[in-house]
Amino acid sequence: MAVLEKHAETSAPVHDIIGKRWSPRAFDSRPVEHAKLRSLFEAARWAASSYNGQPWHFLVASKDEHESYKKILESFVEFNQSWAKNAPVLAISVAALKFAHNGEPNRHAFHDVGQAAATLALEASNLGLQVHQMAGILPDKAKQLQANQQKLQTSGSVMNDAARSQLEKEIERQQKDGERFQQDAQAEVQELQQEVQNEFVKKLTPIIDQLAAEKGLQLVFNAGQSGISWAAPGLDLTPDVIKKLDGAKAPATPKP
Ligand SMILES: Cc1cc2nc3c(=O)[nH]c(=O)nc-3n(C[C@H](O)[C@H](O)[C@H](O)COP(=O)(O)O)c2cc1C
């Protein structure tokens, strides 16, 4: 469960459970009630799917199911493990790539699993919970990549040209996927840092305005960026700003 509530600033009215949904990286340590978990997967079950094939499967573990929880967590990339290890429930969605009724390939399987995941996330929002979906399960890919590289090393010389070139292309693709994921993860961290900084600036600006008005100041400098090499200590507003920031903090949410 997320510790913080957010609401999207939508450009047209949407249902509250859509506006409230977001992907947190901080979680309340309380377990999710079994009945609520059942509702989440029941919601997923009722998602639309091509030929009503319902090509989704979910591997689910609550924190108290230690072995299964650990197995799921270990299949995430390090960055995702760093925050997901605090989530009370972990799950992996799996797509069946062939239709059960005729064994033919299902080109819509990933789309349908996505729909089930979205439906589940909205039901979570409805129940006051949040879901953080992630694609970062790189260790599996890394294992696959490692296996292919080994295959090329041991049997590359006896493979025909076409097979070797196909394997090389596959390795190149897997390497690119890995790099792309790392870049995405870095961009997300930067975005998060920017978000936190923006929130801070939002709180800081009215406090500086107020202090400037109280002290009759016309200009306030950021000492670190202004090029000022010395100023009388009495001119430093930092202690007053900190005092006001501390005073403006919301009281802690009472524990249930
Ligand atoms: C398919 C998919 C893959 C994602 N992969 C990751 C991931 O590996 N790590 C992560 O921290 N967030 C991941 N996210 C979360 C997205 O970054 C997040 O949904 C997006 O930034 C929008 O933010 P919001 O969900 O709070 O509205 C993923 C989301 C989806 C739907």
PDBQT file of the ligand as one rigid body, heavy atoms in Angstrom, charges set to zero:
ROOT
HETATM    1  C1  LIG A 301       4.969  -2.256 -18.853  1.00  0.00    +0.000 C 
HETATM    2  C2  LIG A 301       5.524  -1.331 -17.786  1.00  0.00    +0.000 A 
HETATM    3  C3  LIG A 301       6.848  -1.443 -17.425  1.00  0.00    +0.000 A 
HETATM    4  C4  LIG A 301       7.382  -0.638 -16.410  1.00  0.00    +0.000 A 
HETATM    5  N1  LIG A 301       8.665  -0.859 -15.963  1.00  0.00    +0.000 NA
HETATM    6  C5  LIG A 301       9.102  -0.242 -14.852  1.00  0.00    +0.000 A 
HETATM    7  C6  LIG A 301      10.334  -0.636 -14.250  1.00  0.00    +0.000 A 
HETATM    8  O1  LIG A 301      11.017  -1.569 -14.674  1.00  0.00    +0.000 OA
HETATM    9  N2  LIG A 301      10.726   0.025 -13.136  1.00  0.00    +0.000 N 
HETATM   10  C7  LIG A 301       9.990   1.037 -12.586  1.00  0.00    +0.000 A 
HETATM   11  O2  LIG A 301      10.405   1.586 -11.563  1.00  0.00    +0.000 OA
HETATM   12  N3  LIG A 301       8.794   1.410 -13.121  1.00  0.00    +0.000 NA
HETATM   13  C8  LIG A 301       8.331   0.788 -14.239  1.00  0.00    +0.000 A 
HETATM   14  N4  LIG A 301       7.092   1.109 -14.757  1.00  0.00    +0.000 N 
HETATM   15  C9  LIG A 301       6.282   2.184 -14.161  1.00  0.00    +0.000 C 
HETATM   16  C10 LIG A 301       6.212   3.399 -15.097  1.00  0.00    +0.000 C 
HETATM   17  O3  LIG A 301       7.443   4.101 -15.025  1.00  0.00    +0.000 OA
HETATM   18  C11 LIG A 301       5.053   4.301 -14.652  1.00  0.00    +0.000 C 
HETATM   19  O4  LIG A 301       3.850   3.606 -14.815  1.00  0.00    +0.000 OA
HETATM   20  C12 LIG A 301       5.019   5.587 -15.478  1.00  0.00    +0.000 C 
HETATM   21  O5  LIG A 301       6.146   6.382 -15.180  1.00  0.00    +0.000 OA
HETATM   22  C13 LIG A 301       3.753   6.419 -15.234  1.00  0.00    +0.000 C 
HETATM   23  O6  LIG A 301       3.675   6.762 -13.864  1.00  0.00    +0.000 OA
HETATM   24  P1  LIG A 301       2.375   6.419 -12.994  1.00  0.00    +0.000 P 
HETATM   25  O7  LIG A 301       2.126   4.933 -13.121  1.00  0.00    +0.000 OA
HETATM   26  O8  LIG A 301       2.734   6.822 -11.569  1.00  0.00    +0.000 OA
HETATM   27  O9  LIG A 301       1.235   7.206 -13.554  1.00  0.00    +0.000 OA
HETATM   28  C14 LIG A 301       6.558   0.334 -15.796  1.00  0.00    +0.000 A 
HETATM   29  C15 LIG A 301       5.208   0.447 -16.192  1.00  0.00    +0.000 A 
HETATM   30  C16 LIG A 301       4.698  -0.381 -17.150  1.00  0.00    +0.000 A 
HETATM   31  C17 LIG A 301       3.219  -0.262 -17.519  1.00  0.00    +0.000 C 
ENDROOT
TORSDOF 0
